[in-house]
């Protein structure tokens, strides 16, 4: 896909996310890695609903601005995912309500923030890590992401929001949407003793669809 088309796709999908209330105001950011090793990223203080393709930040492989507006302060977050997830070609970070709410709960397993609730959650997100709170733009968040050693494509930033990588921009968007819907399900079902996928069902998904999960499998609470 040409750089012009990628710019248009970032703006189209950003607007879709914004219009559906998945990231309000000027929150959230999107990046796509280019064939020359550089990347395009949404500018700082830009609403995903009103992006201009010509004003997207164009960075070189080292993360230096080449053209466009000043980039999002979350560049270290995106850079850490590209560095540790070799297959990552796009990163989407949102402030979606249910994922943020999930990240604030005290009893969340940082190695698997959500249980295996649905097949599509595991197929699109795998397991989701939870990293501690860092102020927005803090370079230390990059070290936290690097500490995951590339094992997770989906991560929750505590009291902040989800960040998801994918092998295409569309895949990253679909995955972050699936994460948000699964977080919503989890919050709706808390205390209701729902059924989760069994180990046998999870194993079947990994074999049929090539799902890769970290060594730490999501916890499966007992259900009646």
N, C-alpha and C positions, 0 to 999 in steps of 0.2 A: 504494500500500500504506500502511495506517495506521501510525502510530508504534508502536502496540501490536504489530502484526504484525511490524514490522521488529525490534523488541526480541526477540521470540520467535525470529525467523529467525537473528539473530546468535547466540543461545544454542544453537539447534539445530545450526547449522553449526560453531560453535566446538567443541561436544561431539564432533561427528563427526571433526573434525581431530585433536582430542586423543586420542580412543579408538583412532584408527588410527596413533598414534605420530608424527604429523607435527609436533608441537611439545610438548615435555615440560614437566612441572612447571608453573610459573607463567609460562612464556615465551610469546611471541607476543601479538599484539593485532589487533583488528578494528575498523574504523569504517565508518559509513554516513552519507552526506550526506543531509540532510532538505530538504524543499521550501522551508522558510523560510530556508535558507542555513546553519543550524546543523547539528550532527551528533551522532550517538551513537557512543561509543567504549568499549571495554572498560576496566575500572578497572586501576589499577596493582596489581601483585602478585596478579592474579587468574588462576586456571587457566582456560583456555578450555573445559575439561571440566566446570566447575561454576559457570557463570555464572548470575546471578539477573537476569531481565529488568528488575526494578524498581530494581536497583542500578547499572545501566549509567550511565556518565557522559554527561550531556546538556550539550553545549557550544553557545554561540551562534556566530554567523558569525565572530567575532573570536577564537574559541578559548577563551573564558572559561567556567568551570564554572557551570552554572545549577542542576543538581540531580544527585543520585546520588553515588556514591563518587568519590574523587579519580581523575582519568584516568591512563592509562598515561603514562610518561615519554617515550614516543615520539610524542607529539602533534606536535612539529615535523616529523617525518618524514611523517606523514599530511597535515599542512597543506600541505607543499611539493608533494606530489603533486596535491592538489586545486587548488592555485593554478596549477600548470603544465599539468595535464591537464584541459582544460575538460570532457571527456566523462566524467571519473571521478565515479562515485557511491558507490564503496566501495573500501576499501583493506584488504588482508590482509597481515600480516607474521608470518612463522613462523621457527622455529629448526630447520627440517627437515634431517635429517642429511646427505643427499647434496648438497643445495644449499649447505650450510655447507662441506662438504668441497671442493666445486668452487671456492668463493670463496677457498680457502686455497692453491690451486695457483699456482705462480710464473709459468706460461706462458700465463695466460688473457688474451685480448684484452679490454680494458675496454670496447670499443665493441660487442663481440659475444662474450659469455662462453661461449656454446655455438655449435657449428656447426649448419647446417640438417639436423638428424638425421631428423625426422619431419614429416609434413604438419601433424599436430595441434599440435606445438610451435609452428610458425610461425603457424598459424591462431589459437591462443589467446594466445600470448605475444609474437609478433613476434620481435624480437631482444632480448636481455637485456644491459643495461649492468652493469658492475662498478664500484662506487665504493670509494674507499679506506676503511680502517678508521677509525671514530670510536667512542669509548666510547658505550655505550647511553645515549640521552637527550641526547647532545651536540647543541646547537642547530646546530652547524656542519654536521651531516649534511643539514639543510634546504638550505643553500647548495649542497652537492654535488648534491642532487636538482634544485634549480632550475637548476644549470649544464647539466643535460641538456635543458633547454628544452622539456620536454614531449614529447620524441620517443620515449620509452620508457614502456611500461605495466608492464614487468617489470624489476626491478633487484635485483642482488645486493649486499648490504653485506658487504665483506670481513671474514672471520673472525666473521661474525654471522648472516646469514641472508637469505632472499628477502623482498622487499616488492613486491606486485603490486596494480595498480588495475584496476577494471573498471566497465562501465556499470551493472552490478547487483552485488549481493553474491554471488549465485550464480556469475556470470561470473568474478569475482575469485577465488573459491574454486576453481573448475574450472581456472583458469589457473595458480594457484600449485601445484595438484596436478600439472598437466602439466609445469611447470617442474621439480618435484622428481623426477618419473619420468624426465625427459629427462636431468637431472643424473646420476641413477643409471645410465642407459644409457651415458652418456659415460664414467663411471668404470669400468664393466664392460668397455668396449670399448677403453680406452686401450692403445695399442701393438698392436692387432689389425688395423689398417688397414681399418676399416669403410667401407662405401659411404655417402655423404651425398647429399642431394638436389642435383641439378644446377641450374645457372642457369636452364635451360629449365623444369624442374619448379617452381622457385621462382616464375618469371614466371607460369606457369599458375595457381598458387595465388593470386597477387596479383590476377589478372584474374577468376577464377571466384568467389573468396570475399572479395574486397575487402581482402586482407591489406595493411596498411600497414607498411612497414619503414623504418628510418632510412636516410639516404643511404649510410652505410657498411654494405655488405652483409656478412653473416657470411662468414668465410673458409671456403673449401671445399678441404680438403687433398686432395692427389692420392691416388687409390686404384687398386689393380690390378684 
